[in-house]
Structure formats: C-alpha cells, structure tokens
C-alpha cells in the first residue's frame, strides 16, 4: 500500500472505529463500572470477532456473506435479539438497590470478553465495513500485504477507540457515585442497547 493511500485510510478508518455503537457502549459501561484496564482487556473479545471478519473478507467469504440475503438476515436477527436481551438485562438490574445496580456485575473477565465478541459478531454491518470500505484502499498488485496492513491498522485503532471510551466511562463513573445515579445510567445504557437492537433489526442489506 502506498503511503499517500495509507495516510488517507487511517483517519477514515479511525472515524469508523470511533462511531458510537453497541461495542463502544460496552466499553463506556465497562470503563464506568470496572475501570479502564478491564474495559480495554475485555475489548480483545471484540478484536477477535473483527479479526475473524477481516480474515473471511480477505479470502472472499465476506463478500459472499454480504451478498447473501439469507446469511445477512440470520446474522442481523440473531444480533438484534442478543442486543435486546442484553438491554433488558441491564434495565432489570437498574431497578435494584445501590448494592445491586451494577449492570455488568463483577463477573470473570472472560465473560466480559465473550460479551464483546458476540456483540461484534452479531452485527452484520461490521462485515459490510470490511467488504465495502477496505476495497476502496486496496492495492490489487499487493493484495495480501495491503489487506494485512489495513486489517492490523483497523485493530490497532480499535484499541485506541476502546481506550478513549473507557476513559470517558471512568470519568462518568467518578461523577455518578450514588446508587441512584448508577441506576439512571443503567436505565440509559439498557435503553440504548435495546435501541441498537431494534435499529439493527430494521437494517437492510445494501443493494
């Protein structure tokens, strides 16, 4: 990949990384509830899902999945159901006492990583990014090398975005120290997660 192309790719890619969606909402919430380190490590579950999608796209399977109405619908509805279920779970936790208002209780880190993984994997728009966005910067004369560079760059920038959301969450956590404030944050977080699920359910595959 030429340097001028790469310099155009980086800011455009980072804008996608920073876009507020279900996974970045998780990073914000984990940062608030568990701190920046836990939120950042948990995001490696998301990176594993994205790395899988990038690999599928590189081998041409991503384009096949993106073109298949059936595959797109299966992933879409599964992801939407998961997000709505997660949002309801968060809302139910918001009705507890100050001691039980933690939307994401102190579960094992592996469980938080799994939550990140399935949230990312259940969003068909992610694989559309790799099948529609990456090819605009692809060097066909160095296909493997340029796809690898773009994939690694995307994953590195994703970690930066996770860190920024986690820091923001931590700052919000320092402001919301009371059980009542935490409960309201949980209600907002749960409602947004349900909203993401509903929005995903109405997503149509691009023609």
TIMIRO-321781 format. One record per residue (C-alpha): residue number from 1; x, y, z. Coordinates in Angstrom, 3 decimals. Example, Ala and Ser with C-alpha at 12.3 -4.5 7.8 and 13.67 -1.06 7.14 Angstrom:
BEGIN
[1 [12.300 -4.500 7.800]];
[2 [13.670 -1.060 7.140]];
end
This chain:
BEGIN
[1 [0.000 0.000 0.000]];
[2 [1.364 3.410 -0.980]];
[3 [1.976 5.909 1.813]];
[4 [-0.398 8.502 0.395]];
[5 [-3.160 5.886 0.298]];
[6 [-2.363 4.752 3.828]];
[7 [-2.482 8.342 5.118]];
[8 [-5.962 8.668 3.650]];
[9 [-7.027 5.320 5.062]];
[10 [-6.035 5.995 8.692]];
[11 [-8.308 8.980 9.506]];
[12 [-11.241 7.474 7.582]];
[13 [-10.766 4.184 9.414]];
[14 [-10.454 5.860 12.821]];
[15 [-13.747 7.663 12.231]];
[16 [-15.371 4.238 11.857]];
[17 [-13.631 2.985 14.999]];
[18 [-14.940 5.947 16.991]];
[19 [-18.533 5.612 15.740]];
[20 [-20.836 5.049 18.721]];
[21 [-22.414 1.621 18.601]];
[22 [-23.131 -1.398 20.820]];
[23 [-19.495 -2.366 21.380]];
[24 [-18.377 1.156 22.215]];
[25 [-21.326 1.402 24.594]];
[26 [-19.937 -1.698 26.316]];
[27 [-16.511 -0.051 26.594]];
[28 [-18.109 3.066 28.067]];
[29 [-20.050 0.983 30.582]];
[30 [-17.142 -1.287 31.493]];
[31 [-14.955 1.786 31.959]];
[32 [-17.500 3.261 34.338]];
[33 [-18.154 0.063 36.290]];
[34 [-14.807 -1.739 36.219]];
[35 [-12.159 0.736 35.125]];
[36 [-10.076 1.424 32.036]];
[37 [-7.886 -1.687 32.264]];
[38 [-10.794 -4.142 32.457]];
[39 [-12.654 -2.358 29.639]];
[40 [-9.571 -2.457 27.414]];
[41 [-8.794 -6.122 28.071]];
[42 [-12.455 -7.109 27.607]];
[43 [-12.368 -5.481 24.162]];
[44 [-9.985 -8.191 22.958]];
[45 [-13.120 -10.291 22.540]];
[46 [-14.312 -7.711 20.041]];
[47 [-10.941 -7.721 18.298]];
[48 [-11.134 -11.497 17.883]];
[49 [-14.523 -11.132 16.153]];
[50 [-13.252 -8.349 13.903]];
[51 [-10.089 -10.315 13.061]];
[52 [-12.302 -13.251 12.047]];
[53 [-14.413 -10.977 9.843]];
[54 [-11.323 -9.430 8.258]];
[55 [-9.941 -12.880 7.530]];
[56 [-13.226 -14.016 5.948]];
[57 [-13.322 -10.876 3.829]];
[58 [-9.726 -11.300 2.715]];
[59 [-10.484 -14.811 1.477]];
[60 [-13.591 -13.649 -0.348]];
[61 [-16.099 -15.241 2.027]];
[62 [-17.007 -11.849 3.464]];
[63 [-18.264 -10.661 0.097]];
[64 [-20.292 -13.860 -0.253]];
[65 [-21.896 -13.354 3.170]];
[66 [-22.554 -9.696 2.419]];
[67 [-24.249 -10.640 -0.858]];
[68 [-26.404 -13.373 0.657]];
[69 [-29.789 -12.095 1.828]];
[70 [-30.328 -15.206 3.952]];
[71 [-26.947 -15.038 5.700]];
[72 [-27.356 -11.306 6.289]];
[73 [-30.821 -11.826 7.788]];
[74 [-29.684 -14.653 10.087]];
[75 [-26.819 -12.592 11.475]];
[76 [-28.996 -9.479 11.702]];
[77 [-31.850 -11.065 13.651]];
[78 [-29.535 -13.036 15.912]];
[79 [-27.545 -9.909 16.726]];
[80 [-30.696 -7.827 17.240]];
[81 [-32.163 -10.400 19.629]];
[82 [-28.920 -10.551 21.588]];
[83 [-28.731 -6.757 21.959]];
[84 [-32.361 -6.500 23.073]];
[85 [-31.817 -9.333 25.587]];
[86 [-28.702 -7.600 26.899]];
[87 [-30.561 -4.283 27.173]];
[88 [-33.433 -5.882 29.103]];
[89 [-30.924 -7.488 31.433]];
[90 [-29.353 -4.087 32.104]];
[91 [-32.758 -2.451 32.685]];
[92 [-33.748 -5.150 35.160]];
[93 [-30.560 -4.566 37.117]];
[94 [-31.339 -0.830 37.268]];
[95 [-34.323 -1.492 39.498]];
[96 [-32.230 -2.889 42.344]];
[97 [-30.690 -1.232 45.355]];
[98 [-27.448 0.725 45.413]];
[99 [-25.608 -2.528 46.013]];
[100 [-27.219 -4.319 43.071]];
[101 [-27.411 -1.630 40.399]];
[102 [-24.297 -2.798 38.616]];
[103 [-25.453 -3.576 35.072]];
[104 [-22.325 -5.649 34.468]];
[105 [-21.506 -7.267 37.827]];
[106 [-18.021 -8.422 38.695]];
[107 [-18.047 -11.460 36.503]];
[108 [-14.932 -13.133 35.186]];
[109 [-13.044 -11.133 32.604]];
[110 [-13.502 -13.981 30.122]];
[111 [-17.263 -13.475 30.381]];
[112 [-16.927 -9.779 29.540]];
[113 [-14.709 -10.651 26.578]];
[114 [-17.340 -13.129 25.368]];
[115 [-19.970 -10.400 25.611]];
[116 [-17.799 -8.149 23.439]];
[117 [-17.188 -10.992 20.975]];
[118 [-20.838 -11.902 20.436]];
[119 [-21.937 -8.266 20.276]];
[120 [-19.424 -7.618 17.479]];
[121 [-20.101 -10.888 15.652]];
[122 [-23.845 -10.324 15.709]];
[123 [-23.608 -7.045 13.806]];
[124 [-23.656 -7.679 10.039]];
[125 [-22.797 -4.031 9.392]];
[126 [-19.287 -4.757 10.648]];
[127 [-18.526 -7.215 7.866]];
[128 [-20.052 -4.755 5.382]];
[129 [-17.415 -2.241 6.507]];
[130 [-14.664 -4.655 5.569]];
[131 [-16.251 -5.657 2.258]];
[132 [-17.205 -2.105 1.182]];
[133 [-14.667 0.149 2.891]];
[134 [-11.396 -1.773 2.639]];
[135 [-11.537 -2.350 -1.152]];
[136 [-11.502 1.422 -1.736]];
[137 [-7.894 1.481 -0.491]];
[138 [-6.820 -1.954 -1.685]];
[139 [-3.709 -2.363 -3.820]];
[140 [-4.601 -5.172 -6.206]];
[141 [-0.939 -5.668 -7.101]];
[142 [-0.154 -6.387 -3.434]];
[143 [-3.488 -7.785 -2.280]];
[144 [-2.346 -9.840 0.704]];
[145 [0.089 -7.223 2.019]];
[146 [-2.311 -4.290 1.710]];
[147 [-5.220 -6.207 3.253]];
[148 [-2.984 -7.267 6.140]];
[149 [-1.835 -3.683 6.728]];
[150 [-5.403 -2.384 6.674]];
[151 [-6.624 -5.161 8.971]];
[152 [-3.876 -4.614 11.541]];
[153 [-4.343 -0.849 11.383]];
[154 [-8.079 -1.222 11.966]];
[155 [-7.478 -3.426 15.025]];
[156 [-4.874 -1.068 16.499]];
[157 [-7.134 1.954 16.005]];
[158 [-9.997 -0.020 17.545]];
[159 [-7.953 -0.419 20.737]];
[160 [-7.319 3.334 20.775]];
[161 [-11.057 3.969 20.421]];
[162 [-11.808 1.468 23.193]];
[163 [-9.331 3.208 25.482]];
[164 [-10.902 6.611 24.816]];
[165 [-14.419 5.327 25.536]];
[166 [-13.188 3.528 28.654]];
[167 [-11.540 6.721 29.943]];
[168 [-14.752 8.641 29.280]];
[169 [-16.694 5.964 31.140]];
[170 [-14.290 6.164 34.064]];
[171 [-14.773 9.936 34.224]];
[172 [-18.539 9.490 34.196]];
[173 [-18.189 6.900 36.935]];
[174 [-16.371 9.362 39.161]];
[175 [-19.303 11.768 38.773]];
[176 [-22.014 9.179 39.396]];
[177 [-21.072 7.754 42.771]];
[178 [-24.561 7.357 44.263]];
[179 [-26.740 4.315 43.765]];
[180 [-29.474 6.494 42.265]];
[181 [-27.111 7.964 39.664]];
[182 [-25.809 4.495 38.781]];
[183 [-29.355 3.204 38.389]];
[184 [-30.186 6.010 35.974]];
[185 [-27.032 5.272 33.986]];
[186 [-28.058 1.631 33.803]];
[187 [-31.512 2.633 32.545]];
[188 [-29.945 4.824 29.867]];
[189 [-27.424 2.148 28.909]];
[190 [-30.066 -0.582 28.742]];
[191 [-32.449 1.577 26.713]];
[192 [-29.680 2.431 24.250]];
[193 [-28.746 -1.240 23.886]];
[194 [-32.372 -2.119 23.125]];
[195 [-32.462 0.799 20.680]];
[196 [-29.371 -0.550 18.914]];
[197 [-31.058 -3.953 18.690]];
[198 [-34.238 -2.519 17.191]];
[199 [-32.250 -0.395 14.744]];
[200 [-30.247 -3.473 13.713]];
[201 [-33.462 -5.426 13.149]];
[202 [-34.591 -2.786 10.626]];
[203 [-31.231 -2.703 8.842]];
[204 [-31.455 -3.631 5.195]];
[205 [-28.692 -5.227 3.171]];
[206 [-27.315 -2.708 0.687]];
[207 [-28.231 -3.463 -2.888]];
end
